Structures are given as structure tokens and as C-alpha cells.
């Protein structure tokens, strides 16, 4: 069977298929012992009393951060505790919990190993972006205070070496929060919030990390399609339809 489709229709189909995005996604388990202040540091490095690699945070692999765009964190399960026993309300969720009557804590040592200080809920899920260089070679950026910022932001743009709150990746209303990947970032580490001494922590948080990136052929197809459209519209005598043979 032969049918005829308008050339313009074919071009629009090609363009709509070409202009698309796909998502890269990985799943990781983040232990309560994952100290963000050891991110990107070689074995033997310390954030006293913790030491790499024993209390190092988890480096997320399987993503291409150099493509930029947005990260989301979904499907979080489990919880961690800043004590040796992860149970009850002290191990409730990735958003953290009240400990000794207090929700928000600072890192007691402030910035460390070139990594910023942070104020965030204890036992919450945290992240940090780095380049390929050891963070200790550079000065730390400013501190993010999430008691002031709040936990219900819809979008966040952390700097390199700036520890940021992730929690369960959603606002209290269930809206997925978006995290911009900073320019030059090549590595992402996930850890947990504590004031000091991650080595005696317990539990784990499982999370899916999703990155939206443009497909490699997106822009090439878009430009090529526009070129063909201009060429065809400039030739008035060109046929307005193209026959297509379809076989049963």
C-alpha cells in the first residue's frame, strides 16, 4: 500500500522526535557513616576523628555531570542515626529528625578540607559537587543555612564544594525538587548530616539519582531539519507530498 504524507508533516515528525531528552538514573545506598567532609580526599585523609576511606561519602558513578542540566533525587527509603543504633524516631527518614530536642545542627568544625560548613537537619541526606581536583587545594565556599533557606525550596543551585541538603528530594507538598549541576562539576558525593564523628553512626538511606540530559543527536537533527525546511520552502515547484510504500 502506498500513502502520501505532506513534506511539512514529515519534517515536523522528524523535529519532534529529534528534540527530546532522556534520563540517566542510578540507585545508591548511603550509610550513616558517610562523612561529606572526606569527599574527594585520598585514602588516609582525615576529618577528625573520621578517616578516608572508612568514613568517606559515596561517590555517585554512572552519570555524566559534564552535560549539565538538572538532578532529582527520588524513591528515598530507610534512614540513618547519629548513634550506633538506628531505630525509632532517631532513624526515621532522609529528611532527618529531631535529636535531643533540636532539628538543625551545624558541622562543629565548620568548613573542612576545602568543603563548606552547613546547617541542616541531623541525619538528613546531603550532597556535594566537586571537580577532579582534591577540594583541600581550594578555599571553601560560603555555608548554606537550611534553617534560613527552608526545606521546601523547589530548585537549588549549589556551588562546587558547597554541601547541600537533599533530604527525600521533595517538598512537604510532594513536589520533586530540582538541583542544578554547577559548571565544571565532574563528581557528585552523597553523605549524611552529623555534627561530628560519623564513625559511630548507623543505618542507610537508599536513593535514586536521576539526571535529565539532551540526547546527543538532538541539536544536529534540529539544525538539519531546519535546513531542509528552508530549502524545500524555497523551491515552489517541489512536490508537496512524498509517497511512502507500506508492506503488509
Secondary structure, DSSP 4 states (H G I P E B T S, - for coil): -EEEEEHHHHHHHHHHHHS-EEEEEEEEEEETT-BGGGTTPPTT-EETTEETTTTBPEEP-S--GGG--EEEEEEEEEEEESSS---GGGG--TB---BTTB-EEE-TT-SBTTB--EEEETTBEEEEEE-SS-GGGS---PPEEHHHH-S--SEE-PPTT--EE-TTSB-TT-PBPEEEPPTT--EEEEEE--SS-GGG-EEEEEEEEEEEEE-TTHHHHHHHHHHHHHHHHT-TTS-SEEEEE---
